[in-house]
């Protein structure tokens, strides 16, 4: 069965241990402890008992893949055999950013995303999310997190937010945490009401409803106008830029007139665009560097800030849209 700090509390109470022992264990885990043996302020007999009865992770690591650029992708199994993946991205400026999953698979079938082609498993618990971060923390410090892995975080927001409350103790502040959504409006509104200054990222990919529905069927449920209005409400409440993710698909959404359409629907005071080179997963080709540069130039000429995402981990299928737990299928 899965084990988390709630389980630890129960075991410690059964052993007659004081309540502060659970806090000690968590503090060691948050600092990267890989075993109870490292927890030197716990009695030796207690460490041995906990090692026997309370595993340190709710997840079982199945394998890791290492990319040439330093990116690491980890494939985990949950206690009930669900496959999930998480990614550590290393940058030259010293950043260590985690891409975390919130679901096993995804119930939303975005056509450009490999995860969307998987069979949906279930929502992950808060501890299954935290344990993805702890896995990488055991080897090095981490300081950024994005919920851009498997799943739609806004459909599992209670557990995602519960995990976010733990991340600062691991080294990832709320201001360095971002939650990405395909435009799940109730979740955007709920995030705006939280006391945590977490960033919002919107997976947009088209500036008109017809094309967006073709690429992302969820647009039929939450049309573009409604999604952008929710983002404006988020900005009004939080005063934090909304980051727009726009995956560049050759001949689909990368034309001059489509860039112009994007400038018409996005307010530069509220939105910043992140253009994403497409990592092929099947039915599309990625836009050329020249097409991406031209698209970006149009946005900037009309006052919209735009960057091109640095692709990480493409050679191990760890880049944007590629997480599909292939080894676990």
Backbone bond lengths (Angstrom), bond angles and torsions (degrees), N, CA, C in turn:
res aa  C-N    CA-C-N  psi(-1)  N-CA   C-N-CA  omega(-1)  CA-C   N-CA-C  phi
1 X - - - 1.457 - - 1.524 108.96 -
2 X 1.325 117.21 157.83 1.467 119.25 -179.84 1.517 111.53 -67.65
3 X 1.301 116.14 149.01 1.456 122.32 179.77 1.519 108.35 -123.31
4 X 1.331 117.82 136.27 1.446 122.54 176.37 1.523 108.17 -146.13
5 X 1.316 117.29 -172.21 1.461 118.97 -177.36 1.516 112.33 -67.08
6 X 1.325 118.26 -24.56 1.457 120.26 175.04 1.534 109.28 -64.88
7 X 1.323 116.19 -41.91 1.463 120.74 175.85 1.527 110.39 -63.74
8 X 1.320 117.02 -40.64 1.460 121.22 178.53 1.523 110.61 -59.68
9 X 1.337 117.27 -43.88 1.468 120.66 177.77 1.523 111.07 -56.41
10 X 1.327 115.34 -43.01 1.467 119.87 -178.69 1.517 111.13 -63.43
11 X 1.339 117.07 -46.53 1.456 121.12 -178.52 1.533 110.87 -64.58
12 X 1.303 116.82 -43.08 1.465 119.94 179.55 1.522 111.30 -62.93
13 X 1.329 116.49 -38.81 1.468 119.88 178.06 1.525 110.75 -65.01
14 X 1.337 116.35 -39.97 1.471 119.94 178.32 1.516 111.27 -63.44
15 X 1.331 116.79 -31.32 1.461 121.45 -179.96 1.529 112.70 -85.58
16 X 1.332 116.83 -2.52 1.449 120.48 -179.85 1.516 114.00 74.44
17 X 1.325 117.13 20.98 1.455 120.97 -179.32 1.526 110.87 -82.67
18 X 1.328 117.97 150.04 1.465 120.53 178.30 1.524 111.43 -64.67
19 X 1.327 115.93 153.93 1.461 121.66 -174.43 1.524 112.78 -61.66
20 X 1.355 117.71 -27.79 1.467 119.17 -175.86 1.525 112.87 -69.76
21 X 1.319 117.82 -12.40 1.468 119.81 179.13 1.536 111.20 -61.48
22 X 1.333 116.92 -38.48 1.463 119.79 -179.87 1.523 110.55 -62.82
23 X 1.325 116.46 -39.62 1.459 120.21 177.97 1.524 110.83 -64.34
24 X 1.339 116.42 -38.96 1.461 119.64 177.53 1.527 111.05 -60.84
25 X 1.333 115.80 -45.51 1.462 120.13 -179.45 1.523 110.24 -61.10
26 X 1.334 116.60 -46.26 1.461 119.49 -179.04 1.525 111.16 -62.13
27 X 1.323 117.82 -42.50 1.461 120.04 -179.80 1.525 111.54 -60.52
28 X 1.326 116.84 -38.83 1.462 119.67 176.33 1.527 110.95 -65.44
29 X 1.347 116.35 -43.62 1.470 119.84 179.10 1.521 110.92 -61.22
30 X 1.334 116.58 -43.88 1.461 121.16 -178.25 1.520 111.89 -64.09
31 X 1.332 116.82 -26.86 1.475 120.80 177.98 1.521 111.89 -86.71
32 X 1.333 117.18 -1.20 1.458 120.23 174.14 1.508 115.59 104.36
33 X 1.321 118.66 13.20 1.462 120.33 178.91 1.526 110.55 -60.95
34 X 1.324 115.80 134.37 1.460 120.83 -178.00 1.526 112.69 -101.72
35 X 1.336 116.90 -7.35 1.460 120.09 -179.89 1.523 109.14 -156.58
36 X 1.323 115.09 162.51 1.472 119.55 176.88 1.525 111.25 -67.60
37 X 1.319 117.67 -24.62 1.465 120.34 -179.55 1.519 112.13 -59.12
38 X 1.337 116.78 -28.40 1.465 120.84 -179.77 1.531 112.61 -75.59
39 X 1.317 118.09 -13.84 1.471 122.22 -173.25 1.524 109.42 -87.56
40 X 1.317 115.69 75.56 1.458 122.11 -167.80 1.520 115.19 -70.60
41 X 1.352 118.03 -12.70 1.463 118.38 177.08 1.525 112.43 -93.27
42 X 1.336 116.40 9.40 1.466 121.48 171.08 1.529 108.94 -102.37
43 X 1.330 117.97 142.31 1.473 120.15 177.25 1.525 111.23 -57.01
44 X 1.307 116.41 144.42 1.456 120.99 -177.13 1.515 113.24 -57.79
45 X 1.344 117.32 -41.53 1.463 120.43 -179.47 1.522 110.95 -64.28
46 X 1.333 116.43 -37.35 1.463 120.06 179.15 1.528 110.26 -68.02
47 X 1.316 116.69 -40.55 1.462 119.62 178.56 1.530 110.86 -59.39
48 X 1.317 115.14 -43.51 1.461 119.41 -180.00 1.523 111.46 -63.69
49 X 1.333 115.92 -40.77 1.466 119.96 -179.24 1.532 111.09 -67.45
50 X 1.317 115.95 -42.91 1.463 119.24 179.73 1.523 111.17 -65.63
51 X 1.318 117.34 -38.75 1.461 120.54 178.29 1.520 110.58 -60.14
52 X 1.308 116.42 -30.80 1.462 122.04 -179.50 1.527 111.61 -80.10
53 X 1.341 116.62 -39.20 1.463 120.64 -169.06 1.532 115.15 -104.88
54 X 1.333 117.88 -21.44 1.466 120.10 -172.77 1.534 110.01 -132.73
55 X 1.313 119.22 90.73 1.465 120.22 176.59 1.524 111.13 -56.70
56 X 1.324 116.08 149.06 1.456 119.88 -176.10 1.528 113.34 -76.26
57 X 1.317 118.89 -12.94 1.459 121.06 -178.88 1.517 110.71 -135.10
58 X 1.339 115.51 146.03 1.464 120.75 173.01 1.520 111.50 -81.35
59 X 1.343 116.69 -6.45 1.458 121.87 -175.07 1.523 111.08 -115.03
60 X 1.317 115.36 149.74 1.466 121.54 173.38 1.521 108.49 -109.87
61 X 1.324 116.30 122.72 1.461 120.12 178.05 1.520 109.39 -72.80
62 X 1.335 116.18 123.79 1.460 120.48 177.56 1.527 111.14 -91.64
63 X 1.336 116.27 -44.35 1.458 118.53 175.60 1.521 109.56 -167.68
64 X 1.323 115.66 162.82 1.457 122.92 173.39 1.523 109.06 -122.00
65 X 1.331 115.68 148.47 1.463 121.99 172.62 1.520 107.81 -122.80
66 X 1.338 116.41 137.51 1.460 122.22 -176.37 1.524 109.27 -116.00
67 X 1.335 116.19 124.46 1.462 121.90 -179.96 1.519 111.03 -88.90
68 X 1.323 115.66 162.60 1.461 120.73 179.50 1.524 111.94 -63.90
69 X 1.343 117.55 -27.47 1.463 119.89 -177.96 1.524 113.12 -88.08
70 X 1.338 117.49 7.36 1.456 121.20 178.09 1.511 114.78 96.01
71 X 1.331 117.07 -6.51 1.462 121.21 178.04 1.536 110.02 -68.20
72 X 1.332 115.63 142.25 1.464 121.33 176.83 1.520 108.79 -123.77
73 X 1.323 116.45 130.48 1.463 121.90 174.13 1.516 108.85 -112.11
74 X 1.330 116.06 128.89 1.459 121.17 179.45 1.522 109.77 -111.70
75 X 1.315 115.82 132.40 1.461 122.59 174.73 1.522 107.98 -104.47
76 X 1.328 116.34 122.82 1.462 122.35 -178.11 1.523 110.15 -115.72
77 X 1.334 113.91 160.66 1.462 121.86 167.81 1.523 108.49 -119.63
78 X 1.316 115.71 136.66 1.458 120.30 173.83 1.539 108.89 -80.92
79 X 1.321 115.72 174.92 1.478 119.65 -178.22 1.515 112.12 -61.21
80 X 1.351 117.94 -25.77 1.460 120.98 179.86 1.532 112.23 -103.46
81 X 1.344 115.78 19.35 1.457 120.40 171.42 1.507 116.19 84.39
82 X 1.336 118.34 9.78 1.463 120.70 178.03 1.528 110.39 -74.33
83 X 1.314 116.18 141.00 1.465 120.97 179.10 1.525 110.14 -94.07
84 X 1.335 116.59 134.02 1.461 121.52 173.67 1.527 108.63 -140.68
85 X 1.326 115.86 154.64 1.453 121.00 178.55 1.519 110.20 -127.37
86 X 1.321 115.83 148.17 1.460 123.23 173.68 1.515 107.70 -139.17
87 X 1.336 115.84 156.52 1.459 120.80 -172.21 1.528 110.26 -132.75
88 X 1.328 115.76 137.32 1.463 122.97 169.61 1.522 108.10 -105.62
89 X 1.337 116.38 124.26 1.462 121.77 179.11 1.524 109.17 -112.77
90 X 1.321 115.93 124.34 1.460 122.10 179.04 1.526 109.40 -102.42
91 X 1.328 116.41 133.86 1.464 121.39 -179.61 1.525 110.19 -118.80
92 X 1.336 114.95 154.51 1.459 120.44 -175.99 1.513 112.90 -64.74
93 X 1.348 116.82 -25.53 1.466 118.99 179.57 1.518 112.62 -80.58
94 X 1.328 116.90 3.96 1.447 120.77 176.70 1.515 115.01 101.15
95 X 1.318 117.89 -11.20 1.461 120.01 179.10 1.530 111.16 -63.30
96 X 1.318 114.16 144.51 1.459 121.86 173.92 1.521 106.49 -128.58
97 X 1.324 115.53 101.82 1.462 121.18 -171.53 1.526 110.68 -109.93
98 X 1.328 116.06 138.02 1.454 122.10 179.51 1.521 110.07 -105.79
99 X 1.314 116.19 137.87 1.458 122.73 170.99 1.528 106.23 -106.61
100 X 1.330 116.31 111.95 1.456 122.10 -171.09 1.526 111.30 -106.77
101 X 1.318 115.96 148.39 1.457 122.48 177.20 1.519 110.37 -98.92
102 X 1.330 115.42 147.68 1.465 121.05 179.51 1.523 112.24 -114.73
103 X 1.330 116.76 -13.40 1.460 122.44 178.44 1.518 108.90 -142.15
104 X 1.315 116.07 158.35 1.461 120.12 168.44 1.518 106.74 -90.79
105 X 1.351 115.36 113.36 1.447 119.23 -170.29 1.517 109.90 75.56
106 X 1.328 116.86 -165.20 1.462 121.00 179.93 1.517 108.64 -154.61
107 X 1.341 118.19 133.74 1.466 120.15 179.40 1.518 113.66 -78.81
108 X 1.335 117.43 -9.54 1.461 121.81 -179.39 1.518 108.62 -98.79
109 X 1.313 116.29 131.63 1.467 120.44 -167.83 1.530 111.47 -104.34
110 X 1.324 116.82 59.60 1.464 120.29 174.69 1.531 108.23 -60.61
111 X 1.322 116.62 130.41 1.461 119.96 -168.47 1.523 113.78 -73.22
112 X 1.332 117.78 -19.71 1.466 120.66 -178.05 1.524 112.41 -91.41
113 X 1.326 117.70 -5.11 1.468 121.59 -169.43 1.524 111.16 -108.72
114 X 1.324 115.85 127.34 1.469 120.11 -179.53 1.521 111.46 -65.11
115 X 1.339 117.53 -35.54 1.461 119.90 -179.68 1.524 110.43 -61.06
116 X 1.339 116.44 -37.20 1.454 120.57 -179.26 1.516 113.54 -65.26
117 X 1.328 116.80 -16.22 1.463 120.64 178.38 1.529 111.53 -90.15
118 X 1.348 116.37 -9.04 1.465 120.40 176.13 1.523 110.54 -76.18
119 X 1.317 115.90 157.96 1.455 119.98 170.27 1.518 108.53 -72.80
120 X 1.323 117.05 132.05 1.459 120.28 -179.95 1.521 110.28 -69.71
121 X 1.345 115.88 133.41 1.461 120.90 178.24 1.522 111.41 -95.67
122 X 1.337 115.45 -77.99 1.466 120.24 179.93 1.525 109.29 -168.55
123 X 1.342 114.74 171.58 1.454 120.64 170.73 1.523 109.63 -68.08
124 X 1.320 116.63 147.22 1.449 121.31 174.19 1.525 109.88 -88.52
125 X 1.316 116.34 149.80 1.458 120.38 174.75 1.523 109.63 -75.59
126 X 1.319 115.58 165.69 1.469 119.68 178.19 1.522 110.64 -58.57
127 X 1.342 117.54 -40.72 1.463 119.89 -177.32 1.520 111.94 -71.87
128 X 1.326 117.69 -31.29 1.461 119.63 175.15 1.529 110.95 -66.95
129 X 1.319 116.93 -30.27 1.461 120.48 175.23 1.525 110.40 -73.59
130 X 1.329 116.32 -47.63 1.468 120.61 179.67 1.521 110.64 -60.47
131 X 1.310 117.15 -38.65 1.467 120.02 -177.83 1.521 113.22 -65.41
132 X 1.331 117.86 -26.05 1.467 119.44 172.79 1.530 110.14 -61.93
133 X 1.342 115.23 -43.74 1.468 119.68 179.59 1.523 111.08 -68.20
134 X 1.325 117.06 -41.40 1.463 120.58 -178.56 1.526 111.38 -63.99
135 X 1.322 117.02 -33.14 1.468 119.70 179.18 1.522 110.81 -56.01
136 X 1.328 116.77 -46.38 1.465 119.99 -179.03 1.525 111.71 -77.89
137 X 1.332 116.99 -30.60 1.462 120.23 178.71 1.525 111.50 -63.00
138 X 1.320 117.69 -24.41 1.468 120.33 -179.18 1.527 112.54 -69.26
139 X 1.332 116.76 -17.60 1.464 119.35 -179.59 1.519 113.15 -108.42
140 X 1.330 118.20 -26.41 1.463 120.81 179.50 1.522 109.89 -163.50
141 X 1.326 115.33 165.19 1.461 119.69 178.08 1.527 109.38 -68.30
142 X 1.322 115.76 152.52 1.465 121.97 175.50 1.528 107.73 -132.79
143 X 1.347 116.85 147.89 1.462 117.64 -174.42 1.526 114.80 -139.14
144 X 1.323 119.24 -4.21 1.463 122.53 176.58 1.528 109.00 -136.72
145 X 1.329 116.09 152.96 1.461 120.42 175.64 1.515 109.87 -146.10
146 X 1.320 115.91 140.27 1.461 122.56 173.90 1.526 108.17 -129.07
147 X 1.318 115.92 133.03 1.456 120.25 173.68 1.521 107.37 -89.43
148 X 1.323 114.08 76.87 1.462 122.40 -179.73 1.522 110.37 -128.07
149 X 1.323 117.09 15.01 1.449 121.11 177.92 1.521 110.36 -83.57
150 X 1.303 116.58 -145.40 1.458 120.56 -179.05 1.526 110.86 -65.71
151 X 1.344 114.50 137.47 1.454 119.32 170.43 1.517 114.76 96.66
152 X 1.326 115.07 167.01 1.461 124.18 174.82 1.527 107.70 -100.98
153 X 1.329 117.89 105.41 1.472 120.62 -174.31 1.521 114.06 -57.53
154 X 1.331 117.43 -33.94 1.462 119.90 -176.75 1.522 112.74 -69.13
155 X 1.337 117.31 -16.44 1.463 120.42 176.30 1.522 111.47 -85.52
156 X 1.327 116.43 -4.00 1.465 122.48 179.09 1.530 108.88 -136.87
157 X 1.331 115.39 40.90 1.455 119.79 -166.35 1.521 113.41 -67.68
158 X 1.324 118.49 -33.79 1.472 119.20 179.54 1.526 110.28 -58.16
159 X 1.324 116.81 -47.83 1.463 119.73 -178.67 1.525 111.74 -72.00
160 X 1.332 117.37 -35.45 1.463 120.42 177.87 1.531 110.25 -62.88
161 X 1.322 117.33 -46.17 1.462 120.36 -179.48 1.523 111.68 -67.63
162 X 1.328 116.24 -36.34 1.473 118.82 176.50 1.530 110.39 -62.57
163 X 1.328 116.55 -39.64 1.463 119.95 176.61 1.525 110.65 -66.50
164 X 1.324 116.77 -40.80 1.473 120.60 -179.74 1.521 111.52 -59.59
165 X 1.311 117.72 -33.06 1.463 120.13 -179.75 1.526 111.58 -67.00
166 X 1.314 117.21 -21.21 1.465 121.17 178.71 1.534 112.86 -90.23
167 X 1.325 116.83 -23.34 1.465 119.88 -171.77 1.527 114.33 -60.10
168 X 1.354 120.60 -37.07 1.473 118.12 179.57 1.525 113.31 -58.72
169 X 1.317 117.31 -31.64 1.466 119.87 179.39 1.529 111.32 -70.45
170 X 1.319 116.80 -21.43 1.460 122.11 176.83 1.531 110.39 -84.59
171 X 1.342 116.11 -21.57 1.461 120.65 179.88 1.510 114.53 124.96
172 X 1.343 116.46 4.60 1.462 121.07 -176.31 1.523 108.81 -114.32
173 X 1.335 117.14 106.91 1.459 120.23 -178.46 1.525 110.56 -73.59
174 X 1.329 114.93 163.11 1.463 119.33 178.60 1.518 111.50 -62.68
175 X 1.317 117.85 -34.91 1.460 120.36 -179.51 1.527 111.89 -70.68
176 X 1.313 116.92 -14.24 1.456 120.94 176.44 1.530 111.47 -108.43
177 X 1.326 114.47 22.36 1.462 121.73 177.20 1.520 108.87 -119.11
178 X 1.320 116.46 135.23 1.468 121.17 179.16 1.524 109.53 -129.10
179 X 1.330 115.71 139.87 1.458 122.04 175.02 1.520 107.92 -112.58
180 X 1.320 115.76 124.22 1.464 122.02 -179.47 1.526 110.10 -99.08
181 X 1.319 116.07 140.50 1.460 120.70 179.11 1.525 110.33 -138.37
182 X 1.321 116.11 150.49 1.458 120.84 174.49 1.526 110.74 -78.72
183 X 1.333 116.29 -3.65 1.459 120.69 -179.35 1.517 112.57 116.58
184 X 1.335 116.16 37.08 1.467 121.85 178.83 1.536 107.22 -78.89
185 X 1.319 116.08 95.17 1.466 122.33 -168.09 1.529 114.06 -57.16
186 X 1.332 120.36 -45.96 1.474 118.21 179.75 1.532 112.18 -59.35
187 X 1.320 117.15 -35.31 1.462 120.28 179.07 1.519 111.91 -69.34
188 X 1.334 117.19 -39.47 1.464 120.20 177.72 1.522 110.05 -60.52
189 X 1.327 116.36 -43.83 1.461 119.78 179.91 1.529 111.79 -66.33
190 X 1.302 116.92 -37.50 1.469 119.68 177.37 1.519 111.54 -67.04
191 X 1.327 117.21 -40.63 1.454 120.42 178.70 1.523 110.54 -61.97
192 X 1.325 116.82 -37.24 1.457 120.76 179.46 1.530 111.94 -63.29
193 X 1.323 116.77 -25.44 1.461 120.48 -177.19 1.524 113.23 -89.73
194 X 1.324 118.22 -7.63 1.459 119.55 -178.38 1.526 110.48 -74.39
195 X 1.343 115.38 162.54 1.465 120.46 178.60 1.521 111.97 -89.25
196 X 1.343 117.73 2.80 1.459 121.19 -178.69 1.533 110.15 -97.60
197 X 1.333 118.42 130.63 1.468 121.17 -179.33 1.524 112.97 -80.51
198 X 1.329 115.66 56.85 1.465 121.88 -178.70 1.522 109.13 -81.09
199 X 1.323 115.91 141.81 1.459 121.09 179.47 1.536 110.80 -76.35
200 X 1.325 114.45 151.00 1.460 121.58 175.90 1.521 109.15 -111.19
201 X 1.328 116.09 131.94 1.464 122.04 174.44 1.524 107.96 -121.63
202 X 1.323 116.11 132.85 1.463 121.74 -178.72 1.517 110.33 -109.77
203 X 1.317 115.73 123.24 1.453 122.40 175.59 1.532 107.29 -83.03
204 X 1.345 117.18 102.21 1.463 121.45 -168.39 1.534 112.50 -103.42
205 X 1.336 116.71 -70.06 1.463 124.71 169.55 1.525 117.00 73.12
206 X 1.317 118.45 -6.90 1.463 121.41 173.43 1.521 108.10 -163.58
207 X 1.335 116.21 148.75 1.465 120.92 -177.49 1.521 112.36 -102.99
208 X 1.338 117.65 9.33 1.463 120.16 175.87 1.517 109.16 -136.25
209 X 1.327 115.72 150.24 1.456 121.00 -172.83 1.531 113.27 -64.38
210 X 1.310 117.30 -39.18 1.467 119.04 -175.80 1.521 111.09 -61.63
211 X 1.334 116.93 -50.00 1.462 119.90 -179.28 1.515 110.80 -69.38
212 X 1.327 116.76 -40.07 1.470 118.53 -178.28 1.531 110.63 -63.81
213 X 1.316 117.84 -38.34 1.471 120.20 177.64 1.521 111.23 -66.19
214 X 1.325 116.36 -33.41 1.465 120.22 178.25 1.527 110.58 -67.45
215 X 1.331 115.96 -40.92 1.462 120.75 -179.14 1.528 111.14 -79.81
216 X 1.345 115.24 -39.23 1.465 122.09 -172.89 1.531 108.42 -132.61
217 X 1.326 119.32 95.93 1.465 121.36 -176.80 1.529 114.77 -56.38
218 X 1.345 117.87 -22.34 1.456 120.39 179.14 1.523 111.31 -60.34
219 X 1.343 117.84 -20.39 1.466 120.79 179.55 1.525 112.09 -63.18
220 X 1.329 117.48 -23.28 1.467 119.78 175.72 1.525 110.46 -66.17
221 X 1.326 116.61 -32.70 1.468 121.08 -179.58 1.528 111.08 -83.03
222 X 1.334 115.72 -44.35 1.463 120.77 179.37 1.531 108.15 -123.97
223 X 1.334 116.88 91.03 1.471 120.67 -176.80 1.528 112.27 -63.29
224 X 1.317 114.49 162.88 1.455 121.97 -174.06 1.524 112.67 -53.86
225 X 1.326 117.72 -45.61 1.465 120.71 -179.03 1.519 111.27 -57.31
226 X 1.331 116.75 -45.54 1.464 121.07 -178.05 1.527 111.04 -66.08
227 X 1.329 115.70 -39.27 1.467 119.98 -179.84 1.526 110.74 -65.18
228 X 1.324 116.74 -46.07 1.466 119.87 -178.99 1.526 111.28 -66.83
229 X 1.320 117.16 -34.26 1.463 119.82 175.56 1.525 110.68 -63.92
230 X 1.329 117.23 -39.96 1.466 120.41 177.43 1.525 110.51 -63.38
231 X 1.336 116.66 -39.16 1.466 120.30 177.74 1.527 111.18 -64.87
232 X 1.328 116.44 -37.47 1.468 119.83 177.59 1.524 110.33 -65.65
233 X 1.333 116.59 -38.63 1.472 119.26 176.52 1.528 110.06 -63.83
234 X 1.328 116.81 -39.54 1.460 120.73 178.08 1.527 110.04 -60.33
235 X 1.321 116.60 -45.67 1.465 120.22 -179.42 1.526 110.77 -64.44
236 X 1.322 116.85 -41.61 1.458 120.43 -179.69 1.523 111.46 -61.10
237 X 1.317 115.75 -34.95 1.469 120.26 -179.00 1.530 111.73 -81.71
238 X 1.322 117.44 -42.80 1.462 121.85 -171.42 1.526 114.57 -99.36
239 X 1.335 116.70 -22.46 1.469 120.68 -174.44 1.523 111.51 55.85
240 X 1.306 115.92 41.77 1.453 122.40 177.03 1.523 108.64 -126.90
241 X 1.339 116.08 135.00 1.451 120.63 179.43 1.524 111.73 -55.82
242 X 1.320 115.01 143.69 1.468 121.07 172.26 1.527 106.94 -97.06
243 X 1.321 116.46 127.25 1.461 121.41 179.94 1.524 109.27 -91.39
244 X 1.313 115.21 124.40 1.460 121.15 -179.57 1.527 108.88 -97.75
245 X 1.321 115.99 122.97 1.460 121.28 176.18 1.526 107.98 -94.57
246 X 1.320 115.50 128.89 1.466 120.91 -176.26 1.515 107.66 -135.42
247 X 1.344 116.07 101.52 1.460 120.54 -178.56 1.524 108.70 -78.65
248 X 1.318 116.65 133.21 1.466 122.34 -171.73 1.532 110.55 -91.44
249 X 1.342 115.46 109.98 1.467 122.38 -177.01 1.525 109.13 -111.33
250 X 1.312 116.02 120.12 1.467 121.83 -174.02 1.528 111.65 -58.96
251 X 1.346 116.07 124.63 1.449 121.28 176.71 1.510 114.67 72.34
252 X 1.336 117.45 3.24 1.466 121.21 -177.56 1.528 111.00 -109.46
253 X 1.338 116.15 -52.72 1.470 119.40 -175.38 1.525 112.52 -137.64
254 X 1.342 117.22 21.55 1.467 119.87 -172.22 1.527 114.07 -115.54
255 X 1.330 117.01 18.56 1.466 119.27 -177.53 1.533 111.65 -86.25
256 X 1.324 115.66 162.86 1.460 122.56 -178.51 1.535 111.52 -54.94
257 X 1.323 116.54 -48.30 1.466 119.68 -176.79 1.534 111.65 -66.05
258 X 1.331 116.26 -27.12 1.471 119.15 177.48 1.527 111.40 -74.72
259 X 1.317 116.36 -32.46 1.462 119.66 172.78 1.526 110.34 -65.32
260 X 1.334 116.29 -42.96 1.463 119.80 176.74 1.517 111.21 -60.29
261 X 1.319 116.94 -42.23 1.473 120.53 179.30 1.518 110.87 -60.69
262 X 1.323 116.05 -37.12 1.465 119.96 179.24 1.521 110.82 -64.54
263 X 1.320 116.87 -39.50 1.475 119.56 179.46 1.524 111.61 -66.56
264 X 1.320 116.81 -24.97 1.466 119.87 -179.08 1.522 112.59 -79.03
265 X 1.333 117.97 -26.72 1.471 119.16 -175.98 1.530 112.90 -100.46
266 X 1.344 118.00 -12.10 1.465 120.57 -176.70 1.527 110.46 -111.37
267 X 1.312 116.56 123.92 1.462 122.90 176.83 1.527 108.29 -80.22
268 X 1.337 118.29 121.89 1.475 120.49 -178.74 1.520 114.13 -60.34
269 X 1.327 117.57 -21.97 1.466 120.16 179.15 1.519 111.48 -75.24
270 X 1.337 116.64 -19.42 1.463 120.97 -174.06 1.529 112.26 -110.92
271 X 1.331 117.00 -34.76 1.458 121.17 -170.14 1.528 111.93 -116.42
272 X 1.318 114.52 144.64 1.464 122.38 168.96 1.524 107.02 -128.14
273 X 1.322 117.11 135.48 1.465 121.63 -172.73 1.530 110.91 -98.62
274 X 1.305 115.34 135.86 1.456 122.24 175.11 1.530 107.36 -117.57
275 X 1.321 117.05 105.34 1.461 122.08 179.57 1.524 109.14 -79.46
276 X 1.324 116.52 130.67 1.457 121.47 -172.77 1.526 110.33 -115.45
277 X 1.339 117.94 112.66 1.467 119.14 172.77 1.533 109.47 -57.18
278 X 1.319 116.21 131.92 1.462 120.18 -174.05 1.517 112.08 -75.90
279 X 1.303 114.34 134.49 1.460 121.82 176.32 1.524 107.52 -100.89
280 X 1.331 118.41 104.68 1.461 121.32 -169.31 1.527 112.99 -53.40
281 X 1.348 115.13 130.21 1.457 121.63 176.80 1.520 111.02 -128.68
282 X 1.328 118.13 8.22 1.456 118.35 177.93 1.508 115.26 152.66
283 X 1.328 117.97 -84.77 1.457 120.61 -163.74 1.529 114.88 -90.85
284 X 1.330 119.39 -6.79 1.463 120.98 -178.12 1.522 111.08 -122.37
285 X 1.340 114.54 160.78 1.456 122.09 167.79 1.523 108.16 -107.07
286 X 1.319 116.36 149.32 1.445 120.17 178.07 1.521 111.82 -80.81
287 X 1.331 116.16 148.46 1.465 120.71 176.66 1.522 110.03 -65.19
288 X 1.331 115.96 150.38 1.458 120.80 177.23 1.522 110.24 -71.32
289 X 1.331 115.66 162.46 1.462 119.85 176.52 1.521 110.78 -58.22
290 X 1.329 115.43 -38.78 1.464 120.03 -179.33 1.529 111.11 -64.69
291 X 1.322 116.55 -42.00 1.463 120.15 179.16 1.520 110.98 -65.65
292 X 1.331 116.88 -39.74 1.468 120.35 178.75 1.523 110.07 -64.94
293 X 1.333 116.77 -43.01 1.462 120.42 179.88 1.524 110.84 -63.42
294 X 1.316 117.69 -41.42 1.462 121.36 179.46 1.526 111.05 -65.70
295 X 1.319 116.60 -41.26 1.465 122.06 178.71 1.530 109.73 -61.94
296 X 1.315 115.79 -45.45 1.463 120.57 178.97 1.529 110.94 -61.48
297 X 1.316 116.69 -40.99 1.460 120.63 -178.89 1.528 111.12 -60.64
298 X 1.324 117.20 -39.86 1.468 120.68 178.71 1.530 110.10 -63.16
299 X 1.317 116.57 -44.61 1.465 120.01 179.90 1.526 110.77 -59.79
300 X 1.324 115.39 -46.38 1.462 119.13 -176.42 1.530 111.99 -69.83
301 X 1.320 117.05 -33.78 1.468 120.16 176.64 1.524 111.77 -61.47
302 X 1.314 116.19 -26.28 1.462 121.12 -179.96 1.535 111.91 -102.22
303 X 1.327 116.79 17.90 1.459 120.89 171.12 1.511 116.32 85.40
304 X 1.332 116.97 8.14 1.464 120.16 -178.79 1.523 109.29 -97.25
305 X 1.306 116.85 122.87 1.464 119.97 179.52 1.520 110.47 -69.50
306 X 1.330 116.13 136.63 1.463 120.06 -176.49 1.525 110.28 -147.00
307 X 1.307 115.37 139.15 1.456 121.93 174.51 1.523 108.13 -127.97
308 X 1.329 115.87 163.72 1.464 121.44 175.01 1.520 107.18 -110.93
309 X 1.319 115.88 123.51 1.466 119.82 -176.69 1.522 111.14 -65.41
310 X 1.328 114.85 136.51 1.456 120.70 172.99 1.523 108.32 -77.26
311 X 1.317 116.47 116.36 1.467 120.70 -177.06 1.519 110.37 -73.89
312 X 1.321 116.26 130.38 1.460 121.98 179.82 1.522 109.78 -122.80
313 X 1.329 116.98 139.57 1.456 121.59 170.17 1.511 116.25 72.52
314 X 1.334 117.43 21.52 1.467 118.55 -177.37 1.525 111.74 -62.62
315 X 1.334 117.51 -35.26 1.464 120.01 -175.55 1.524 113.82 -71.91
316 X 1.339 117.45 -9.37 1.471 120.21 175.62 1.529 110.59 -119.26
317 X 1.343 116.62 21.25 1.467 121.76 -178.91 1.526 111.54 54.84
318 X 1.341 115.70 42.46 1.461 120.50 179.38 1.520 111.96 -112.16
319 X 1.339 117.26 3.32 1.462 120.41 -177.15 1.522 110.29 -83.73
320 X 1.336 114.61 176.33 1.460 121.31 -175.15 1.530 111.12 -54.58
321 X 1.336 116.21 126.95 1.455 121.79 176.95 1.509 115.62 84.19
322 X 1.351 117.34 -0.76 1.464 119.20 -174.59 1.527 114.77 -100.35
323 X 1.329 118.95 -7.80 1.460 119.81 -175.23 1.527 110.18 -71.35
324 X 1.327 115.86 118.16 1.454 119.97 -178.47 1.514 113.48 -146.66
325 X 1.348 116.78 8.50 1.464 121.30 177.71 1.524 111.14 50.50
326 X 1.323 116.57 49.07 1.462 120.60 -174.92 1.519 112.38 -57.53
327 X 1.336 115.91 -37.34 1.452 118.53 -177.52 1.513 111.93 -70.05
328 X 1.351 115.93 -12.25 1.455 119.24 -174.52 1.516 112.92 -107.91
329 X 1.320 116.12 -0.64 1.465 118.80 -173.99 1.522 111.27 -62.80
